[in-house]
């Protein structure tokens, strides 16, 4: 069946329908990873977005047990070529069947490199995937321009708190759309991890007397998380060690007078170089974000820049002055290097031990 991708600037791509056949309107973003498509599909940070994979062949090792959450989150999926015959000893099915089961519409057979160039030149745009060959551009374009991602943190967070048992430090993980490997990375180091829904009051977390607090990744515009930012400021005001990733990094900055802004087309992929300013070493990082912290907006008496993106100089992390708090924009729980930035979890462990 034919399918069409319509961008809000009026550009139309024609291809083949994959996955669900329903119509979809969403924000169109691109990811440059060569592998890890299942981790991309199950990353809650993609809620409210449709993902373009720039690598030309997707699905060649099928669906494996490497899901980052219980379901897939993107609104749509856009690929150049979808592998119909996956081959891998861990394969449990095809990506086509997975998309149908998850009710995600998609399109294959389009020039994803050309599409990515448009998004890089004009910036992230909204778009529509449809199988309706009689689509009316005059009706569709106003709908695309009106689309807003909205409150997606409430959509992706857990419904109630739960505990991953461990014999070491007790960590409170605030779930703003957390990838499974964040809790797993802590659990593997012996931590007892209690996962809290995003809108949990700070008083409840503080009353549990955790050894450390983790603020997770998540989707959407950080400035819309007004009530969460207020609770994070209360957590900041304690002496509990805090480590924050991605959206958590942005929310902590906003809670302390910083500003965030939307990037032209975001950072999404498994090959982004970041420099640790404490040792001037460069690490290969996995990233997925459309917003960034304005490092210059932070009061130097509150926080100093700890990491920068080597490609474009944007802020990739902050270290808070006089506090056991550090935050990063990238994903140290992912494995692009493959273990380049896993040391940050060890730094958090040392911070919790030192705070006792």
C-alpha positions as CSV (number, residue, x, y, z in Angstrom):
1,X,0.0,0.0,0.0
2,X,1.2,3.5,-0.9
3,X,1.9,6.0,1.9
4,X,2.7,9.7,1.9
5,X,4.8,11.8,4.3
6,X,3.6,15.5,4.2
7,X,5.7,18.2,5.8
8,X,4.3,21.5,7.1
9,X,6.3,23.3,4.4
10,X,4.3,21.5,1.7
11,X,7.0,18.9,0.8
12,X,5.5,15.5,0.0
13,X,7.4,12.1,0.0
14,X,5.8,9.0,-1.5
15,X,6.6,5.5,-0.3
16,X,5.2,2.3,1.0
17,X,3.1,1.9,4.2
18,X,4.7,-0.1,7.1
19,X,3.1,-0.9,10.4
20,X,-0.3,0.5,11.2
21,X,-2.3,2.1,8.4
22,X,-3.8,4.9,10.5
23,X,-3.1,8.6,9.8
24,X,-0.6,10.3,12.0
25,X,0.4,13.9,12.7
26,X,3.6,14.5,14.8
27,X,6.9,16.4,15.0
28,X,9.4,14.8,12.6
29,X,12.9,14.3,14.0
30,X,15.9,12.3,12.7
31,X,18.3,9.8,14.4
32,X,21.7,9.0,13.0
33,X,22.3,5.7,14.8
34,X,23.4,2.8,12.6
35,X,22.1,0.2,15.1
36,X,19.9,0.3,18.2
37,X,16.6,0.9,16.3
38,X,14.7,-1.1,19.0
39,X,16.1,1.1,21.7
40,X,15.1,4.1,19.7
41,X,11.5,2.8,19.3
42,X,11.1,2.0,23.0
43,X,12.7,5.2,24.3
44,X,10.0,7.3,26.1
45,X,11.8,10.5,25.1
46,X,10.4,10.0,21.6
47,X,6.8,10.4,22.7
48,X,5.0,13.1,20.6
49,X,7.5,12.6,17.7
50,X,7.9,10.6,14.5
51,X,11.5,9.3,13.9
52,X,13.4,9.3,10.7
53,X,16.3,6.8,10.7
54,X,19.1,8.1,8.5
55,X,20.9,4.8,8.2
56,X,19.5,3.2,5.0
57,X,18.8,-0.3,6.1
58,X,16.7,-0.9,9.3
59,X,15.5,-4.1,10.9
60,X,18.2,-6.5,9.7
61,X,18.6,-8.1,13.1
62,X,14.9,-8.1,13.8
63,X,13.3,-7.5,17.2
64,X,15.5,-8.6,20.2
65,X,14.9,-8.4,24.0
66,X,16.6,-5.0,24.1
67,X,13.6,-2.8,24.9
68,X,14.1,0.3,26.9
69,X,10.5,0.3,28.2
70,X,7.4,-1.8,28.0
71,X,6.2,-0.4,24.7
72,X,7.1,1.7,21.7
73,X,6.6,5.5,22.0
74,X,7.1,7.3,18.6
75,X,4.0,8.4,16.8
76,X,5.5,7.3,13.5
77,X,8.5,5.6,11.9
78,X,10.3,6.6,8.7
79,X,13.0,4.5,6.9
80,X,14.7,4.1,3.6
81,X,14.6,0.3,3.5
82,X,13.0,-2.1,5.9
83,X,14.6,-5.5,6.2
84,X,11.9,-8.2,5.5
85,X,14.2,-11.1,6.4
86,X,16.0,-10.4,9.7
87,X,18.9,-12.7,10.8
88,X,20.1,-12.9,14.4
89,X,20.3,-15.6,17.0
90,X,18.3,-13.4,19.4
91,X,15.7,-12.4,16.8
92,X,12.1,-12.7,18.1
93,X,10.2,-11.3,15.2
94,X,10.3,-8.6,12.4
95,X,10.2,-4.9,12.9
96,X,7.1,-4.8,10.6
97,X,5.1,-7.0,12.9
98,X,6.4,-5.0,15.9
99,X,5.1,-1.8,14.4
100,X,1.7,-3.3,13.6
101,X,1.5,-4.7,17.1
102,X,2.4,-1.4,18.7
103,X,-0.1,0.4,16.3
104,X,2.6,2.7,14.9
105,X,2.2,3.9,11.3
106,X,5.3,4.3,9.2
107,X,6.6,4.8,5.7
108,X,9.5,3.1,3.8
109,X,11.1,3.6,0.5
110,X,11.6,7.3,0.7
111,X,14.9,9.2,0.4
112,X,15.6,9.7,4.1
113,X,18.9,11.5,3.5
114,X,17.0,14.1,1.4
115,X,14.4,14.4,4.1
116,X,17.1,14.8,6.8
117,X,18.8,17.6,4.7
118,X,15.5,19.5,4.7
119,X,15.1,19.1,8.5
120,X,18.7,20.3,9.0
121,X,18.3,23.3,6.7
122,X,14.8,24.4,7.8
123,X,14.7,23.0,11.3
124,X,12.5,20.4,12.9
125,X,9.0,20.4,11.3
126,X,5.6,18.8,11.9
127,X,4.4,16.2,9.4
128,X,1.8,13.7,8.5
129,X,1.9,10.1,7.4
130,X,-1.2,9.0,5.5
131,X,-2.3,6.2,3.2
132,X,-5.0,8.4,1.7
133,X,-4.1,9.0,-1.9
134,X,-6.7,11.7,-2.2
135,X,-5.2,13.9,0.6
136,X,-6.0,17.6,0.4
137,X,-2.9,19.8,1.2
138,X,-5.0,22.9,1.9
139,X,-6.8,21.0,4.7
140,X,-3.7,19.2,6.0
141,X,-1.1,22.1,6.3
142,X,-3.1,24.2,8.9
143,X,-3.4,21.0,11.0
144,X,0.3,20.4,10.8
145,X,1.2,23.9,11.7
146,X,-1.2,23.8,14.7
147,X,0.3,20.5,16.2
148,X,1.9,20.8,19.6
149,X,3.8,18.0,21.4
150,X,2.0,18.9,24.7
151,X,2.4,17.3,28.1
152,X,4.1,14.0,27.2
153,X,5.9,13.5,30.6
154,X,2.5,12.6,32.2
155,X,1.9,10.2,29.4
156,X,5.2,8.2,29.7
157,X,5.9,8.2,33.5
158,X,5.0,5.1,35.7
159,X,1.6,5.1,37.4
160,X,2.9,4.1,40.8
161,X,6.3,3.7,42.5
162,X,8.1,0.4,42.5
163,X,11.4,-1.0,43.9
164,X,14.3,-2.8,42.4
165,X,16.0,-4.6,45.3
166,X,19.6,-4.1,46.1
167,X,22.0,-4.3,49.1
168,X,23.8,-1.0,48.5
169,X,22.9,2.7,48.5
170,X,19.2,3.5,48.2
171,X,18.5,5.7,45.2
172,X,15.2,7.5,44.4
173,X,14.7,7.6,40.6
174,X,12.3,10.2,39.3
175,X,10.7,8.8,36.2
176,X,10.1,11.5,33.7
177,X,10.2,8.9,30.9
178,X,13.2,6.8,32.2
179,X,14.9,4.3,30.0
180,X,15.2,0.9,31.7
181,X,19.0,0.9,31.5
182,X,19.2,3.8,34.0
183,X,17.7,1.8,36.8
184,X,19.6,-1.2,35.6
185,X,23.0,0.6,35.6
186,X,22.3,1.6,39.3
187,X,21.0,-1.8,40.2
188,X,24.1,-3.6,38.8
189,X,26.2,-1.5,41.1
190,X,24.2,-2.8,44.1
191,X,21.8,0.1,44.5
192,X,18.3,-0.4,45.7
193,X,16.3,1.7,43.3
194,X,12.9,3.1,44.1
195,X,11.2,4.5,40.9
196,X,8.8,7.4,41.5
197,X,6.1,8.8,39.2
198,X,7.1,12.2,37.7
199,X,4.6,14.3,39.7
200,X,5.6,12.8,43.1
201,X,5.9,15.5,45.8
202,X,9.5,16.3,46.8
203,X,8.5,15.8,50.5
204,X,7.6,12.2,49.9
205,X,11.0,11.5,48.3
206,X,12.9,13.4,51.0
207,X,11.0,11.6,53.7
208,X,12.2,8.2,52.4
209,X,15.7,9.3,53.3
210,X,17.5,8.1,50.1
211,X,21.2,8.1,49.7
212,X,20.9,9.7,46.3
213,X,18.4,10.9,43.8
214,X,18.4,10.3,40.0
215,X,16.5,12.6,37.7
216,X,15.7,10.7,34.4
217,X,15.5,11.5,30.8
218,X,12.1,12.3,29.2
219,X,10.2,13.9,26.3
220,X,8.9,17.3,25.5
221,X,9.7,21.0,26.2
222,X,11.3,21.2,29.7
223,X,9.7,24.7,30.3
224,X,6.2,23.1,30.3
225,X,7.1,21.0,33.4
226,X,6.3,23.9,35.7
227,X,5.1,21.9,38.7
228,X,7.9,19.3,38.4
229,X,10.5,22.2,38.4
230,X,9.2,23.5,41.7
231,X,9.6,20.0,43.3
232,X,13.1,19.7,41.9
233,X,14.1,23.0,43.5
234,X,13.0,21.5,46.9
235,X,15.3,18.4,46.1
236,X,18.1,20.8,45.3
237,X,17.7,22.6,48.6
238,X,18.6,19.3,50.5
239,X,22.0,17.8,50.9
240,X,21.1,14.6,49.1
241,X,23.5,13.8,46.2
242,X,21.7,14.2,42.8
243,X,22.6,12.9,39.3
244,X,20.4,14.0,36.4
245,X,20.3,12.9,32.8
246,X,18.8,14.7,29.7
247,X,15.4,16.1,30.6
248,X,16.4,15.9,34.3
249,X,19.5,18.0,33.5
250,X,17.4,20.6,31.9
251,X,14.8,20.7,34.7
252,X,17.5,21.1,37.4
253,X,18.9,24.1,35.4
254,X,15.5,25.7,35.1
255,X,14.9,25.1,38.8
256,X,18.0,27.2,39.5
257,X,17.5,30.2,37.3
258,X,18.9,28.8,34.0
259,X,17.2,29.0,30.6
260,X,16.6,26.4,27.9
261,X,16.1,26.8,24.2
262,X,15.0,24.6,21.3
263,X,17.7,23.4,19.0
264,X,17.2,23.8,15.3
265,X,17.1,20.0,14.7
266,X,18.3,18.5,17.9
267,X,20.9,15.9,18.8
268,X,19.7,12.3,18.2
269,X,22.2,9.5,17.6
270,X,24.9,7.3,19.0
271,X,28.0,9.2,17.9
272,X,28.0,12.6,19.5
273,X,31.4,13.7,20.9
274,X,31.3,15.4,24.3
275,X,34.3,16.9,26.2
276,X,34.6,16.5,30.0
277,X,36.0,19.8,31.0
278,X,37.4,18.3,34.3
279,X,40.0,16.3,32.3
280,X,39.7,17.5,28.7
281,X,38.9,14.0,27.5
282,X,36.4,13.5,24.7
283,X,33.8,10.7,25.0
284,X,31.4,9.3,22.4
285,X,27.9,9.7,23.6
286,X,24.4,8.6,22.8
287,X,21.9,11.5,22.6
288,X,18.3,12.2,22.1
289,X,17.1,15.8,22.8
290,X,15.6,18.7,21.0
291,X,16.2,21.3,23.7
292,X,19.4,22.4,25.4
293,X,20.5,24.4,28.5
294,X,21.9,27.8,27.8
295,X,25.2,27.5,29.8
296,X,25.7,31.2,29.8
297,X,22.4,31.7,31.6
298,X,23.5,29.9,34.7
299,X,24.8,31.9,37.6
300,X,28.5,30.8,38.0
301,X,28.0,30.9,41.7
302,X,25.3,28.2,41.3
303,X,26.7,25.9,38.6
304,X,29.6,25.7,36.2
305,X,29.8,24.1,32.8
306,X,31.1,20.5,33.1
307,X,30.6,19.1,29.6
308,X,30.4,20.6,26.1
309,X,29.4,19.2,22.7
310,X,32.5,19.1,20.5
311,X,30.4,19.5,17.3
312,X,28.5,22.7,18.1
313,X,29.7,23.9,21.5
314,X,26.3,23.5,23.2
315,X,26.1,22.6,26.9
316,X,26.2,18.9,27.8
317,X,26.5,19.0,31.5
318,X,26.7,21.1,34.7
319,X,28.4,20.8,38.1
320,X,26.7,22.6,40.9
321,X,28.8,24.6,43.2
322,X,28.8,23.6,46.9
323,X,26.4,20.8,46.2
324,X,26.8,17.0,45.5
325,X,24.9,17.5,42.2
326,X,26.0,17.0,38.6
327,X,23.9,16.7,35.5
328,X,24.5,15.6,31.9
329,X,22.6,16.2,28.7
330,X,23.7,12.9,27.1
331,X,22.9,9.2,28.0
332,X,25.7,7.5,30.0
333,X,23.4,4.4,30.5
334,X,23.6,3.8,26.7
335,X,26.5,2.0,25.1
336,X,27.8,4.0,22.1
337,X,31.5,3.9,23.0
338,X,30.4,1.2,24.1
339,X,31.1,2.1,27.8
340,X,32.7,5.5,27.4
341,X,30.6,7.4,29.9
342,X,29.6,4.6,32.3
343,X,32.1,6.1,34.7
344,X,29.5,8.8,35.6
345,X,27.5,6.2,37.5
346,X,30.6,5.3,39.4
347,X,31.1,9.0,40.1
348,X,27.5,9.1,41.5
349,X,28.3,6.0,43.7
350,X,31.4,7.7,45.1
351,X,29.4,10.9,45.7
352,X,26.8,8.9,47.7
353,X,29.5,7.2,49.8
354,X,31.2,10.5,50.5
355,X,28.0,12.1,51.6
356,X,27.4,9.6,54.4
